[in-house]
Amino acid sequence: MASAQVFSAQDPVIALPDSDVLLPPCDLYSDEPPLETDLHFQQIVLFLDCLNWLWRDRTDFYASANSTIYFSEKQLRSRDFRGPDFFVVLGVERRPRKSWVVWAEDGKTPNVIIEVLSDSTATIDRGLKKQLYQDVLKVYDYFWFDPDSLEFAGFALVNGQYQPLQPNAQGQLWSQQLQLFLGLHENKLRYFTPEGELVPSPTEAALASQQRADRLAAKLRELNVDPESL
């Protein structure tokens, strides 16, 4: 179920000019400042690692962290960049990129954005960026999370306006685009499957696999079976 794709009838795109109009360069490096704290770094790495592990067999998405989204020539000239802490674009080729350049991706903009709040960015993330993601980039699902205060909120784009998402009984918010819940686990924002199972990181998945193997080996030894002989 987690691999299902969910798109609106009109995917989030920015209208591109006619083919005879010269576009800005496409091969642009990201131009984002460094992350502020270890908490921010750890949280963003979790977003990326867990989703890449869950969707390891998929080839139709792009997920990136602390990477610039270039969406207009005016923005490029003024260096008015808007780099989300984490974003996901669905229905695109899964390959490395230096940044997300909208005019090089057929006008595609992110389906999901998550911002990790800090003292220096919280006001912008709750205000200016929220307005930009709603009105210009038309991002379907927008979330923010404060790793210090554990403030967590999410919004879905409905008829061009963000509507607050309502939590389930576990305090989790549903992302229609990801087909996953987002919620707190050990003071981190994590993904949960539609059935409520925590999506592990690669390290957690490997540890769980090893623990299962150890339990099986112990059970075999109780039955006087050497697991090494199997």
QUIKA-V29424 format. One line per field, one symbol per residue. psi: psi as a letter, one per 40 degrees, with the letter a starting at -180 (. if undefined). burial: # if it has 24 or more other ideal C-beta (glycine too) atoms within 12 Angstrom, else .. Layout:
psi: ???
burial: ???
This chain:
psi: deeihhiidhihihhiiidehhiiidghiifiiiididddddddddddddddddfdeiefihhihfihhheidddddefgighidhihhifihhiiidihhdeeffehiidhhhhhiideeddddecddddddddddfhdhhiihhedeehhiiiihhfeihhhihiadeeihhhddefiihiihffihiiiideehhhiidddddddddddddddddddddefhhdee.
burial: .#...#....####........#....#.#.#..##..##..#############..#..############..##....############....#.#######.############..##..##..##.###.############....######....#..#......##############..######....####..#..........................
